[in-house]
Amino acid sequence: MPSSTKNSSFYLPLVNITPYLQDPSSIAGQQVLDDVRRACTSTGFFQLVGHGVPATLQKNLYNAAAKFFALPMDVKLPLDVRKNIGFRGYDVMSSQSYEKDVLPDLKEGYIVGTDIPLDDPRVMKRRFFMGRNIWPPTEFLPYEDFQKVVEEYNDAMLRLSWVVVDLIAATLPYGPHVFDELKENDPACPLRLLHYPPTPKQVGNERRQFGSSAHTDFGFITLLLQDENPGLEVQDRETGEWIGVPPNEEAYVVNMGDMISRVTGNLYKSSLHRVLNKAPTDRYSVVFFVDGNLDYKLRRLDKIGQPGEDEEALTVEEHMEERRRTTYGLRKK
């Protein structure tokens, strides 16, 4: 059932995309498009099933993530993303904050993506997210237990993400190939494993601490796999209320990012969301960000060809670098 609130257009449906994949022109296939379009124009969020990613692969990935985050800090710290080309590796606990008046986010992460050789000109120029993946020493985490699983999952998500991008393109009036350029030139698509410890009880006037403070996603779209523990909340744009997204271990939470909001003239919404792990246990999730071709210009689709639109539009890389500087720059405030 869709999540909703009283007297609000908040809409976060569970969508099975199988009918659309089988026959886009069928009544059931068109209903999928209608549901996705309505979700994109209201909350910018929906849950997706019928995706074809094996449950065994998802389970293996959770196990791999738990093993990595359980490693001693002296093993994880040398893998710090800030020390590595292409922003790959370990994202240190409490290294991020999206808001000025809260404590740094109570989470740690591990980031990988498409391997780009170190002698590639884009890597040598330190372009956004261009680089080699960094892996923990195999004496602590054998290849079969971690790297192999993460690489297999990343490949599966690359395939699924472009299916979803094409599905979203089909909900717009610009033709099925409107986002093809986004897929070119080894598009930046970070895969991030996340670990959220239980959130400490807030006392008195202390600044609040979240697993992930309120933010919109920077990229094009995001696909999130979350475990059985609740924690993800989306803000109702009309009421300001924070609405929990019920965990569904079979589903991917898909949300629109700032880039697709920009190119659709804010028709498709990039909504504020946050994570607060209220459970007494650790929470794990896996997020796949579709940022795309670094040279793709974020032009409004309804204004392409109009004077000045090309000059004003940022590229994917320009947009992402600015947002990343802002996010990590807040961590000590």
C-alpha positions in Angstrom: 0.0 0.0 0.0 1.2 3.5 -0.7 2.4 5.6 2.2 0.3 8.7 2.6 -0.8 11.4 5.1 -4.1 13.0 5.8 -4.9 16.1 3.7 -1.7 15.7 1.7 -0.6 14.6 -1.8 2.2 12.6 -0.2 2.5 9.4 -2.3 5.1 6.7 -2.0 3.9 3.6 -3.7 5.2 0.0 -4.0 5.6 -0.6 -7.7 6.1 -3.9 -9.4 7.8 -3.2 -12.7 7.4 -6.7 -14.1 4.3 -5.8 -16.3 6.1 -2.9 -17.8 9.2 -4.9 -18.6 7.1 -7.7 -20.2 4.9 -5.4 -22.3 5.2 -1.6 -21.9 2.1 -1.0 -24.0 -0.2 -3.2 -21.9 -2.7 -1.8 -19.5 -0.7 -3.1 -16.6 2.5 -1.7 -18.1 0.9 1.7 -18.5 -0.3 1.6 -14.9 3.3 1.2 -13.9 4.2 4.4 -15.7 1.3 6.2 -14.2 2.3 5.1 -10.6 5.9 6.1 -11.2 5.0 9.4 -12.7 2.7 10.3 -9.8 5.4 9.3 -7.3 8.0 11.4 -9.1 5.8 14.5 -9.2 4.7 14.3 -5.6 7.4 12.9 -3.2 10.0 11.8 -5.7 10.1 8.4 -3.9 8.7 5.0 -4.7 9.6 1.4 -3.7 10.4 -1.0 -6.6 10.0 -4.8 -6.8 10.2 -7.1 -9.8 13.8 -5.9 -10.3 15.4 -9.3 -10.8 18.3 -8.8 -8.3 18.7 -12.2 -6.6 17.8 -12.2 -2.8 20.9 -14.4 -2.2 23.1 -11.7 -3.7 21.5 -9.1 -1.5 22.0 -11.3 1.6 25.6 -12.0 0.7 26.2 -8.3 0.4 24.8 -7.6 3.8 27.0 -10.2 5.3 30.0 -8.8 3.5 29.2 -5.3 4.8 28.9 -6.5 8.4 32.2 -8.2 8.1 33.9 -5.1 6.8 32.5 -2.7 9.4 33.4 -5.1 12.2 37.1 -4.9 11.2 39.4 -3.0 13.7 39.7 0.7 13.1 43.5 0.4 12.4 42.6 -1.8 9.4 39.8 0.5 8.1 41.5 3.9 8.5 44.2 3.4 5.9 41.4 2.9 3.4 40.0 6.4 4.1 38.3 7.8 1.0 39.9 11.2 1.6 43.4 9.7 1.0 42.5 7.9 -2.2 42.1 8.9 -5.8 38.5 8.9 -7.0 37.0 9.0 -3.5 36.9 5.2 -3.1 37.3 3.3 0.2 36.3 3.8 3.8 34.0 6.7 4.7 34.9 7.4 8.3 32.3 7.5 11.1 31.0 11.0 11.7 32.8 12.5 8.7 29.7 14.0 7.1 26.9 16.5 8.0 24.2 17.9 5.8 22.9 20.4 8.4 24.7 23.2 10.4 23.0 22.8 13.7 23.3 19.0 14.3 26.1 16.7 15.2 28.0 14.9 12.5 26.1 11.9 11.1 26.4 8.7 13.0 27.3 6.4 10.2 30.3 4.9 8.4 30.5 3.7 4.8 32.4 2.0 2.2 32.4 3.3 -1.4 33.3 1.5 -4.7 32.4 2.0 -8.3 33.5 1.2 -11.8 37.3 0.5 -11.8 39.1 3.2 -13.9 42.9 2.5 -14.5 45.3 4.9 -12.8 46.8 5.8 -16.2 43.5 6.9 -17.6 43.6 10.7 -18.4 40.5 11.3 -16.3 42.1 9.7 -13.3 45.3 11.6 -13.9 43.3 14.9 -14.0 41.6 13.9 -10.7 38.1 14.1 -12.2 35.1 13.3 -10.0 34.9 9.7 -8.9 37.4 8.5 -11.5 39.8 6.0 -10.0 40.6 2.5 -8.8 38.6 0.7 -6.1 40.4 0.2 -2.8 40.0 -3.1 -1.0 40.8 -4.3 2.5 43.7 -6.7 2.9 42.7 -10.2 2.1 44.2 -11.5 5.3 41.4 -9.7 7.1 38.7 -10.2 4.5 39.2 -12.9 1.9 38.4 -12.0 -1.7 35.5 -14.5 -1.9 33.9 -13.0 1.2 34.1 -9.3 0.3 35.5 -8.1 -3.0 33.9 -10.7 -5.2 30.5 -10.2 -3.6 30.7 -6.4 -3.8 31.8 -6.4 -7.5 29.0 -8.8 -8.4 26.4 -6.6 -6.7 27.8 -3.5 -8.3 27.4 -5.1 -11.7 23.8 -6.0 -11.0 23.0 -2.5 -9.9 24.6 -0.9 -13.0 22.2 -3.0 -15.1 19.2 -2.3 -12.9 19.9 1.4 -12.7 19.7 2.0 -16.4 16.5 0.0 -16.6 15.0 2.4 -14.0 16.4 5.5 -15.8 14.8 4.3 -19.0 11.5 3.6 -17.1 11.6 7.2 -15.8 12.4 8.5 -19.3 9.2 6.8 -20.5 7.2 8.8 -18.0 8.3 12.1 -19.6 7.3 13.6 -23.0 10.8 13.7 -24.5 11.3 10.3 -26.0 12.8 7.0 -24.8 16.4 8.1 -25.5 16.3 11.4 -23.7 18.8 10.3 -21.0 21.1 8.1 -23.2 23.9 10.7 -23.0 23.9 10.3 -19.2 25.0 6.7 -19.6 28.2 7.4 -21.7 31.9 7.7 -20.8 32.0 5.4 -17.7 29.3 7.2 -15.8 29.9 8.0 -12.2 27.8 5.6 -10.1 29.0 5.3 -6.5 28.0 2.2 -4.6 28.0 2.9 -0.8 27.7 0.3 1.9 26.4 1.9 5.1 26.4 1.0 8.8 24.3 3.0 11.3 24.9 2.2 15.0 21.9 2.8 17.3 21.3 6.5 17.8 22.2 7.7 21.4 19.3 9.0 23.4 19.0 12.8 23.1 19.4 14.6 26.4 18.3 18.2 27.2 19.4 20.9 24.8 22.1 18.8 23.2 22.4 19.1 19.4 20.6 16.3 17.7 22.4 13.5 16.0 21.0 11.5 13.1 22.3 8.5 11.2 22.0 10.8 8.2 20.8 14.4 8.7 18.2 15.9 6.5 19.3 16.3 2.9 18.3 15.8 -0.7 20.4 13.5 -2.9 22.9 15.3 -5.2 22.7 13.0 -8.2 20.2 11.9 -10.8 18.5 9.0 -9.1 19.2 6.8 -6.1 18.4 3.1 -5.5 18.5 2.1 -1.8 18.4 -1.4 -0.3 17.6 -1.3 3.4 17.5 -4.1 6.0 14.6 -4.9 8.3 15.3 -2.0 10.7 13.2 1.2 10.1 15.0 4.5 10.0 14.5 6.2 6.6 12.1 9.2 6.8 10.8 11.5 4.0 9.5 14.9 4.6 6.0 15.7 3.4 6.5 18.8 1.3 3.1 20.2 2.2 2.9 19.5 6.0 6.5 19.3 7.0 5.8 16.0 8.7 8.5 13.3 8.6 7.0 10.0 7.2 8.7 6.7 7.8 9.4 4.5 4.8 8.4 0.9 5.8 11.3 -1.5 5.4 10.7 -4.0 2.6 13.7 -6.3 2.2 12.5 -7.3 -1.3 12.2 -3.7 -2.6 14.5 -1.0 -3.7 13.6 2.5 -2.5 14.0 4.7 -5.6 14.3 8.5 -5.2 14.8 11.4 -7.5 18.0 13.5 -7.0 18.8 17.2 -7.5 19.9 16.6 -11.1 16.7 15.1 -12.4 14.8 17.8 -10.5 16.9 20.4 -12.3 16.4 19.0 -15.8 12.7 18.6 -15.4 12.2 22.1 -14.1 11.4 20.7 -10.6 8.5 18.7 -12.1 10.1 15.6 -10.6 10.8 16.3 -6.9 14.1 15.8 -5.0 12.7 15.6 -1.4 14.4 16.0 1.9 15.0 12.8 3.7 16.9 11.6 6.7 17.9 8.4 8.7 17.3 8.0 12.4 18.1 4.5 13.7 15.8 4.1 16.7 16.4 0.4 16.9 18.7 -1.0 19.6 20.6 -2.9 16.9 22.9 -1.9 14.1 21.2 -0.9 10.8 22.7 -1.7 7.4 21.8 -0.3 4.0 23.3 -0.2 0.5 22.8 2.8 -1.7 23.6 3.1 -5.4 23.8 6.6 -6.7 23.3 7.3 -10.4 25.3 10.5 -11.1 26.2 9.8 -14.7 28.4 11.0 -17.5 30.6 13.8 -16.0 30.2 15.9 -19.1 26.4 15.7 -19.3 25.0 19.2 -19.1 22.1 19.6 -16.7 19.9 21.6 -19.1 16.2 21.9 -18.6 14.6 19.5 -21.0 11.8 21.9 -21.9 14.3 24.7 -22.7 17.0 22.9 -24.8 17.9 25.1 -27.7 16.8 28.3 -26.1 19.3 31.1 -25.8 21.5 31.0 -22.8 20.4 27.5 -21.5 23.7 25.8 -22.4 25.8 28.5 -20.9 23.9 28.5 -17.6 23.8 24.7 -17.2 26.4 23.0 -14.9 27.9 19.7 -15.9 27.4 16.6 -13.7 30.9 17.0 -12.5 30.6 20.7 -11.6 27.4 20.0 -9.7 28.8 17.0 -7.8 32.1 18.7 -6.8 30.3 21.7 -5.4 27.8 19.5 -3.4 30.6 17.3 -2.1 32.7 20.2 -0.8 29.7 21.6 1.0 28.8 18.3 2.7 32.2 17.3 4.0 32.9 20.9 4.8 30.2 20.9 7.5 31.5 18.0 9.4 33.3 20.0 12.1 30.7 22.7 12.5 
